[in-house]
Amino acid sequence: MTPVELSRTVLHAVRSAVADGELDVVVPPRVVVGPPGPGGCGDYATNVALQLARPAGRAPLDVAEILRLRIRETAGVADVEITGPGFLNIRLEGAAASAATAALVREILDRRGGDTPGARGELRASGDQSAPGIHDIAGAPGISSTRSASGTHSTTSTTSTISNANTFGTSSTSSTAHPPYGHTTALNGHVIPLRIPYDMRAEVVADALVRIIATQGGRVEVAHARPGERVDLRPVPAAEDPAPLGPDAARWALLYPAGRDRPRITADHLLQRESNPLFRVRYAHARTRALGRNAARLGFDGVPGDVPDAGAVVRALAEYPDVLAQAGAQRAPDRLARHLVVLADALLAVQHTVLPLGDEKPSAAHRARLALAEAVGTVLAGGLSLLGISAPEHL
């Protein structure tokens, strides 16, 4: 049972409770299911009872108990426990938990050629100001610019396709019935205005938000605010010009810190060492590609299956769709950047177990670990692409 399937199960429980008259609420369009938070337990958790309590006129614990009784009757669910103010913690049966990992990996790999529907954004410039050097870093699909003879900065919209490409700037042209993993239609038809100041960091953050919100089906219209006008997004500017770092490191330096924090513009972003989060993310992606190449030389492919010793990797993969949604909703691409670091670190901790050692023959466990590594590489590449940063095959 994948997180998506479990989300449908919880939603069905809500519909059932409403149909039976136990809850008097409007059934939500979707329910978010993810790994349990601090104090939680089991394989997955949801806060749907907390969300429905107020409109239902009931205590969250009462709503949680109504839903718990229904969810636990589902095939593959071993138990449902209520923790805290009303969180539902769901534990899957052993076989179901193993199947959930395989299904999650299969879903990611099956959707790794999909195009993002409606990945479009507009940036409209007003006034005569411009941020020097900004288009070396912020210029990307979705934004194009020209400079008139009078020096006025004029920016027009273009249409771009964002995909889980290995390298930013390349996208799949093949048609597919499924968008990439983590992409939804939750914001289909929504046009989100975003007014920003003339500042390099604001431009880069806005560009990333155009891409991230497009993964949810939304469209962002970004406009420069004139002096004195209200702005919707004002991250703390960088104290120095990040352009000397190069496009990838410069974008990471501006996107990785939270908007309220001032970016550190130092050569540390270029270091190929463990202390550099950008290096770890890109190195983890390169390792997944190297593992695939080495496995091919050994004559075996990845096959999704249970990987019991890689729980941190599976949790990080399962959380990715919610991270994308939250990064867009909170106008915080730093959430995506930090999650990529979590995923990369989880993969690097277990990557040494993927290939057989010495005279060892490839087993089902090796094939399952390889498929998991390939899924991680797909998500890392897609996440970096959304941030406008390349994901190298070799590093």
VEXZA-475596 format. One line per 2 residues: number of its first residue (from 1); their letters; for each residue x, y, z of C-alpha. Coordinates in pm, 1 decimal, always signed. Layout:
BEGIN
NUM = a = X/Y/Z ~ ...
***
This chain:
BEGIN
1 = mt = +0.0/+0.0/+0.0 ~ +160.1/+325.7/-116.2
3 = pv = +109.7/+660.8/+59.9 ~ -125.6/+755.5/-223.0
5 = el = -331.3/+438.8/-173.2 ~ -335.3/+490.8/+203.6
7 = sr = -448.9/+849.9/+151.2 ~ -742.0/+716.3/-51.0
9 = tv = -816.7/+467.9/+227.0 ~ -835.1/+749.0/+485.0
11 = lh = -1048.5/+957.6/+250.2 ~ -1283.1/+662.0/+205.9
13 = av = -1313.3/+637.3/+585.2 ~ -1414.3/+1005.2/+598.6
15 = rs = -1674.6/+954.7/+324.6 ~ -1809.1/+649.8/+503.9
17 = av = -1841.4/+837.8/+833.8 ~ -2023.2/+1122.5/+658.5
19 = ad = -2255.8/+882.2/+474.6 ~ -2341.2/+706.9/+803.6
21 = ge = -2417.7/+1038.9/+972.2 ~ -2134.1/+1016.9/+1225.6
23 = ld = -1961.8/+1323.8/+1082.8 ~ -2132.4/+1630.3/+939.0
25 = vv = -1856.0/+1783.8/+724.3 ~ -1766.8/+1849.6/+364.1
27 = vp = -1538.3/+1568.0/+249.8 ~ -1197.2/+1718.9/+166.4
29 = pr = -1059.7/+1667.6/-186.3 ~ -745.4/+1498.4/-53.6
31 = vv = -585.0/+1377.0/+267.2 ~ -213.2/+1405.7/+335.8
33 = vg = -48.3/+1091.6/+471.7 ~ +319.4/+1087.7/+564.6
35 = pp = +573.2/+941.9/+806.2 ~ +485.6/+993.4/+1176.6
37 = gp = +624.5/+1303.9/+1343.0 ~ +784.4/+1329.0/+1689.6
39 = gg = +579.9/+1130.4/+1939.4 ~ +411.3/+932.4/+1663.0
41 = cg = +434.4/+563.9/+1584.2 ~ +363.3/+315.1/+1308.8
43 = dy = +442.2/+349.8/+938.9 ~ +229.0/+650.3/+842.4
45 = at = +32.0/+926.5/+1009.9 ~ -231.1/+1187.1/+919.2
47 = nv = -378.7/+1492.6/+1091.5 ~ -712.1/+1470.7/+909.1
49 = al = -904.3/+1443.5/+1238.7 ~ -760.1/+1776.0/+1353.6
51 = ql = -860.1/+1937.3/+1024.0 ~ -1218.7/+1809.1/+1040.4
53 = ar = -1283.4/+1869.6/+1411.0 ~ -1386.0/+2235.3/+1391.1
55 = pa = -1623.2/+2205.0/+1090.9 ~ -1768.2/+1887.9/+1243.9
57 = gr = -1826.3/+2059.5/+1578.9 ~ -1655.4/+1767.8/+1753.2
59 = ap = -1341.4/+1721.5/+1959.7 ~ -1041.3/+1607.2/+1749.1
61 = ld = -1007.8/+1290.8/+1958.0 ~ -1372.9/+1201.7/+1888.1
63 = va = -1322.0/+1247.3/+1513.1 ~ -1000.3/+1046.1/+1528.2
65 = ei = -1176.2/+756.3/+1704.8 ~ -1455.9/+752.5/+1444.1
67 = lr = -1200.5/+729.7/+1163.6 ~ -970.2/+487.5/+1347.6
69 = lr = -1240.7/+221.0/+1367.4 ~ -1295.9/+240.2/+992.5
71 = ir = -933.7/+256.3/+881.4 ~ -823.6/-44.2/+1087.3
73 = et = -1074.5/-265.4/+902.9 ~ -885.9/-209.1/+576.8
75 = ag = -692.5/-503.0/+435.5 ~ -320.2/-454.2/+491.8
77 = va = -364.1/-227.9/+795.5 ~ -241.2/-393.5/+1115.8
79 = dv = -342.1/-124.0/+1363.0 ~ -433.9/+243.7/+1399.1
81 = ei = -332.7/+437.9/+1710.1 ~ -429.4/+788.6/+1817.2
83 = tg = -153.4/+1007.8/+1959.0 ~ -133.7/+1366.5/+2079.5
85 = pg = -437.2/+1585.6/+2017.9 ~ -575.9/+1354.2/+1749.0
87 = fl = -310.9/+1226.8/+1508.0 ~ -394.2/+894.3/+1344.1
89 = ni = -89.0/+665.8/+1332.7 ~ -125.4/+373.8/+1094.2
91 = rl = +80.6/+56.0/+1113.4 ~ +75.2/-170.6/+810.8
93 = eg = +96.5/-548.4/+823.4 ~ +441.9/-689.3/+757.9
95 = aa = +370.0/-792.5/+401.1 ~ +188.1/-466.5/+336.4
97 = as = +480.5/-260.7/+467.8 ~ +720.6/-447.6/+240.1
99 = aa = +482.6/-406.8/-50.3 ~ +451.3/-35.6/+29.2
101 = ta = +825.5/+18.2/-19.4 ~ +823.0/-170.7/-347.0
103 = al = +514.1/+16.5/-465.7 ~ +665.5/+354.1/-374.3
105 = vr = +985.5/+280.3/-563.4 ~ +792.3/+145.3/-861.4
107 = ei = +575.1/+457.5/-869.2 ~ +878.5/+687.0/-873.4
109 = ld = +1054.5/+490.0/-1146.3 ~ +741.4/+450.9/-1359.2
111 = rr = +685.1/+827.1/-1351.5 ~ +1039.5/+936.8/-1424.2
113 = gg = +974.7/+1045.0/-1782.0 ~ +667.8/+1257.4/-1719.5
115 = dt = +629.9/+1621.1/-1808.7 ~ +498.6/+1877.7/-1566.7
117 = pg = +153.9/+1994.8/-1675.6 ~ +126.1/+2370.0/-1710.3
119 = ar = +477.6/+2458.7/-1591.8 ~ +442.6/+2823.4/-1676.8
121 = ge = +525.6/+3150.3/-1508.8 ~ +531.7/+3515.7/-1596.4
123 = lr = +765.0/+3788.4/-1481.3 ~ +647.6/+4137.8/-1566.2
125 = as = +890.9/+4423.5/-1507.0 ~ +792.6/+4778.2/-1418.5
127 = gd = +1015.8/+5078.6/-1361.6 ~ +1371.4/+5143.6/-1471.1
129 = qs = +1562.1/+4947.3/-1208.3 ~ +1736.9/+4616.2/-1257.7
131 = ap = +1951.4/+4387.0/-1053.5 ~ +2296.4/+4367.3/-1212.1
133 = gi = +2408.0/+4023.3/-1319.9 ~ +2079.2/+3871.3/-1216.4
135 = hd = +2008.8/+3685.7/-1539.6 ~ +2329.6/+3486.2/-1515.7
137 = ia = +2172.2/+3325.7/-1208.1 ~ +1796.1/+3379.4/-1226.4
139 = ga = +1754.7/+3352.6/-1600.7 ~ +1589.7/+3017.6/-1662.8
141 = pg = +1294.0/+2852.2/-1834.7 ~ +986.6/+3055.1/-1755.8
143 = is = +1173.4/+3387.3/-1759.0 ~ +1335.2/+3570.4/-2047.2
145 = st = +1465.2/+3923.3/-2053.4 ~ +1586.1/+4194.2/-2283.9
147 = rs = +1734.8/+4538.1/-2224.2 ~ +1615.9/+4829.3/-2433.3
149 = as = +1838.7/+5103.8/-2570.7 ~ +1725.5/+5329.8/-2285.8
151 = gt = +1843.8/+5075.8/-2029.2 ~ +1496.5/+4979.8/-1909.5
153 = hs = +1482.2/+4621.0/-1785.3 ~ +1201.9/+4449.2/-1973.4
155 = tt = +1101.1/+4094.2/-1891.9 ~ +848.6/+3881.4/-2075.4
157 = st = +696.5/+3545.2/-2004.7 ~ +783.4/+3224.2/-2178.1
159 = ts = +651.3/+2874.6/-2141.5 ~ +874.7/+2608.4/-1995.4
161 = ti = +849.0/+2239.6/-1926.4 ~ +995.0/+2114.9/-1600.7
163 = sn = +1075.0/+1747.0/-1577.6 ~ +1266.8/+1505.7/-1362.7
165 = an = +1557.4/+1553.2/-1599.2 ~ +1906.0/+1454.0/-1496.1
167 = tf = +2037.6/+1796.7/-1584.9 ~ +1855.2/+2124.7/-1555.2
169 = gt = +1752.4/+2259.5/-1891.5 ~ +1667.0/+1924.2/-2049.1
171 = ss = +1315.6/+1792.7/-2040.2 ~ +1131.2/+1491.7/-2163.1
173 = ts = +937.4/+1530.7/-2482.0 ~ +769.2/+1194.3/-2460.3
175 = st = +404.5/+1188.3/-2369.4 ~ +297.0/+1003.8/-2059.0
177 = ah = -21.3/+948.9/-1865.1 ~ +150.0/+1029.7/-1535.1
179 = pp = +341.4/+1341.7/-1426.0 ~ +665.1/+1297.5/-1230.3
181 = yg = +650.7/+1173.0/-872.3 ~ +536.0/+1441.4/-631.4
183 = ht = +356.6/+1645.0/-897.4 ~ -17.3/+1692.1/-847.7
185 = ta = -310.8/+1886.6/-989.3 ~ -404.4/+2044.4/-654.6
187 = ln = -359.8/+2398.5/-791.6 ~ -497.2/+2341.9/-1141.3
189 = gh = -649.6/+2663.8/-1268.8 ~ -495.0/+2874.7/-992.7
191 = vi = -303.0/+3187.4/-1096.6 ~ -88.9/+3318.3/-811.5
193 = pl = +36.7/+3678.9/-827.2 ~ +377.2/+3740.5/-671.5
195 = ri = +513.6/+4094.7/-643.1 ~ +885.1/+4113.7/-563.7
197 = py = +1148.9/+4385.1/-515.5 ~ +1436.7/+4443.4/-755.7
199 = dm = +1682.2/+4212.7/-583.5 ~ +1883.8/+3917.3/-706.3
201 = ra = +1777.9/+3681.9/-428.3 ~ +1410.2/+3771.5/-466.9
203 = ev = +1438.3/+3697.6/-839.8 ~ +1598.7/+3357.6/-780.2
205 = va = +1345.2/+3259.1/-513.6 ~ +1058.8/+3369.4/-739.6
207 = da = +1200.1/+3167.8/-1028.6 ~ +1216.7/+2856.1/-809.5
209 = lv = +859.2/+2914.3/-691.2 ~ +739.5/+2935.0/-1052.8
211 = ri = +874.2/+2582.5/-1100.8 ~ +763.5/+2440.1/-765.9
213 = ia = +407.1/+2572.4/-785.2 ~ +386.1/+2441.1/-1141.7
215 = tq = +436.9/+2090.4/-998.0 ~ +101.7/+2139.5/-823.4
217 = gg = -65.4/+2258.0/-1144.3 ~ -55.1/+2627.9/-1053.5
219 = rv = +71.8/+2926.7/-1248.8 ~ +268.7/+3212.3/-1093.7
221 = ev = +268.8/+3568.7/-1225.1 ~ +569.4/+3753.7/-1089.7
223 = ah = +592.7/+4131.8/-1113.0 ~ +855.2/+4377.7/-996.9
225 = ar = +722.0/+4626.4/-743.6 ~ +798.3/+4993.5/-783.5
227 = pg = +958.3/+5170.0/-486.1 ~ +701.2/+5206.5/-211.0
229 = er = +469.5/+4939.0/-347.4 ~ +367.9/+4635.0/-144.8
231 = vd = +564.7/+4316.7/-207.0 ~ +456.1/+3955.5/-148.2
233 = lr = +806.4/+3813.9/-118.5 ~ +1108.3/+3984.2/+37.4
235 = pv = +1384.4/+3742.2/+137.6 ~ +1683.2/+3892.7/+315.5
237 = pa = +1920.6/+4006.3/+37.5 ~ +2270.8/+3867.4/-2.1
239 = ae = +2543.1/+4100.8/+124.0 ~ +2767.7/+4011.0/-169.4
241 = dp = +2726.2/+3927.2/-535.6 ~ +2701.0/+3544.8/-564.5
243 = ap = +2769.4/+3541.1/-941.0 ~ +3143.2/+3454.0/-902.6
245 = lg = +3037.2/+3120.6/-751.0 ~ +2886.8/+3013.4/-1083.4
247 = pd = +2516.6/+2948.7/-1156.1 ~ +2469.6/+2627.6/-956.0
249 = aa = +2650.1/+2728.0/-636.8 ~ +2510.3/+3082.4/-656.0
251 = rw = +2150.8/+2959.7/-678.9 ~ +2207.9/+2713.4/-393.7
253 = al = +2362.7/+2988.0/-178.3 ~ +2050.7/+3201.0/-229.2
255 = ly = +1789.1/+2923.3/-202.0 ~ +1918.7/+2697.5/+77.3
257 = pa = +1881.0/+2944.2/+368.2 ~ +1533.0/+3034.6/+491.8
259 = gr = +1406.1/+3363.7/+355.1 ~ +1453.2/+3533.3/+693.2
261 = dr = +1824.7/+3439.2/+701.2 ~ +2099.5/+3624.9/+516.6
263 = pr = +2276.7/+3400.7/+262.2 ~ +2643.4/+3317.3/+310.0
265 = it = +2827.9/+3396.1/-10.1 ~ +3153.7/+3207.8/+33.6
267 = ad = +3371.5/+2965.7/-159.1 ~ +3256.7/+2691.6/+81.4
269 = hl = +2971.9/+2627.0/-162.6 ~ +3230.5/+2510.7/-417.6
271 = lq = +3414.7/+2266.9/-192.8 ~ +3386.6/+1899.1/-275.8
273 = re = +3375.9/+1780.9/+81.2 ~ +3123.3/+1641.1/+326.0
275 = sn = +3069.6/+1975.7/+501.3 ~ +2913.2/+2121.6/+184.0
277 = pl = +2539.7/+2032.9/+158.0 ~ +2528.0/+2110.3/-215.7
279 = fr = +2818.6/+1874.6/-279.1 ~ +2648.6/+1596.7/-79.1
281 = vr = +2327.6/+1628.8/-278.8 ~ +2500.1/+1631.5/-616.6
283 = ya = +2742.5/+1357.3/-511.3 ~ +2454.0/+1137.6/-395.4
285 = ha = +2289.6/+1181.1/-734.9 ~ +2613.7/+1095.6/-914.5
287 = rt = +2652.6/+787.7/-691.4 ~ +2307.4/+659.3/-788.8
289 = ra = +2406.8/+685.7/-1153.0 ~ +2739.5/+514.4/-1089.7
291 = lg = +2565.4/+232.0/-902.5 ~ +2339.4/+177.5/-1203.0
293 = rn = +2634.1/+166.1/-1442.0 ~ +2829.2/-74.7/-1219.2
295 = aa = +2526.2/-299.7/-1174.4 ~ +2484.8/-315.5/-1552.7
297 = rl = +2845.2/-434.1/-1582.1 ~ +2764.2/-705.4/-1328.8
299 = gf = +2461.0/-803.9/-1534.4 ~ +2170.4/-712.5/-1309.8
301 = dg = +1898.7/-448.7/-1295.4 ~ +1701.8/-290.8/-1015.6
303 = vp = +1373.8/-455.6/-919.4 ~ +1152.6/-282.1/-659.9
305 = gd = +1124.6/-480.3/-338.9 ~ +1156.0/-457.9/+36.7
307 = vp = +1465.4/-283.7/+175.7 ~ +1428.2/-317.8/+554.5
309 = da = +1760.8/-151.8/+640.7 ~ +1685.6/+170.1/+448.6
311 = ga = +1396.3/+312.9/+646.4 ~ +1537.7/+667.7/+642.9
313 = vv = +1561.0/+661.2/+264.2 ~ +1205.7/+533.4/+223.3
315 = ra = +1069.7/+793.2/+465.4 ~ +1245.9/+1076.2/+282.5
317 = la = +1108.3/+956.4/-51.3 ~ +756.5/+925.8/+91.1
319 = ey = +776.7/+1280.9/+232.2 ~ +884.3/+1438.8/-98.2
321 = pd = +533.8/+1515.4/-237.7 ~ +431.7/+1689.5/+84.3
323 = vl = +759.1/+1885.1/+87.9 ~ +689.1/+2011.6/-263.7
325 = aq = +336.3/+2116.5/-165.9 ~ +458.8/+2293.1/+148.9
327 = ag = +746.0/+2465.8/-33.0 ~ +494.8/+2615.5/-273.9
329 = aq = +228.6/+2698.7/-16.3 ~ +476.1/+2867.9/+218.5
331 = ra = +673.1/+3034.3/-63.2 ~ +979.9/+2858.6/+76.1
333 = pd = +1200.6/+2676.3/-175.7 ~ +1450.7/+2632.2/+108.4
335 = rl = +1222.8/+2353.2/+237.2 ~ +1287.4/+2160.8/-84.4
337 = ar = +1662.1/+2229.1/-72.3 ~ +1690.7/+2106.6/+286.1
339 = hl = +1484.8/+1796.1/+212.5 ~ +1716.5/+1705.7/-74.1
341 = vv = +2002.4/+1712.7/+178.2 ~ +1807.6/+1476.7/+408.2
343 = la = +1743.5/+1237.6/+119.5 ~ +2103.8/+1253.4/-1.6
345 = da = +2244.3/+1184.3/+345.3 ~ +2008.1/+888.4/+391.6
347 = ll = +2119.3/+739.2/+58.8 ~ +2490.9/+792.7/+124.8
349 = av = +2457.6/+605.0/+454.9 ~ +2345.2/+284.8/+278.7
351 = qh = +2482.9/+313.1/-75.4 ~ +2768.7/+74.5/+9.3
353 = tv = +2514.5/-210.8/+43.7 ~ +2373.4/-180.0/-309.1
355 = lp = +2630.2/-381.9/-503.0 ~ +2753.0/-734.1/-419.7
357 = lg = +3102.7/-758.1/-270.0 ~ +3381.1/-987.2/-382.9
359 = de = +3249.3/-1317.8/-517.3 ~ +2898.7/-1248.9/-390.6
361 = kp = +2627.4/-1300.0/-650.7 ~ +2353.6/-1039.9/-709.4
363 = sa = +2047.6/-1130.5/-503.2 ~ +1690.6/-1006.8/-478.7
365 = ah = +1807.4/-779.5/-194.9 ~ +2070.1/-621.0/-421.4
367 = ra = +1812.2/-566.8/-694.6 ~ +1573.7/-403.1/-447.1
369 = rl = +1847.7/-175.7/-312.0 ~ +1949.8/-78.2/-663.5
371 = al = +1590.4/+12.0/-754.3 ~ +1568.5/+220.2/-436.3
373 = ae = +1892.4/+401.0/-527.4 ~ +1757.9/+468.8/-876.9
375 = av = +1441.2/+615.4/-723.1 ~ +1653.4/+841.5/-502.6
377 = gt = +1850.7/+956.8/-806.3 ~ +1528.3/+1038.1/-987.4
379 = vl = +1394.1/+1246.8/-699.8 ~ +1726.5/+1424.2/-642.6
381 = ag = +1750.7/+1513.0/-1011.8 ~ +1393.7/+1637.3/-1017.9
383 = gl = +1435.7/+1841.9/-701.2 ~ +1760.0/+2002.0/-818.8
385 = sl = +1595.1/+2080.1/-1152.7 ~ +1314.8/+2263.2/-973.3
387 = lg = +1579.2/+2472.1/-796.3 ~ +1749.7/+2541.2/-1130.6
389 = is = +2061.4/+2343.9/-1039.3 ~ +2228.1/+2075.4/-1248.0
391 = ap = +2250.8/+1713.0/-1135.0 ~ +2575.5/+1566.1/-1274.3
393 = eh = +2611.0/+1209.3/-1393.1 ~ +2972.9/+1205.1/-1276.4
395 = l = +3131.5/+1389.6/-987.1
***
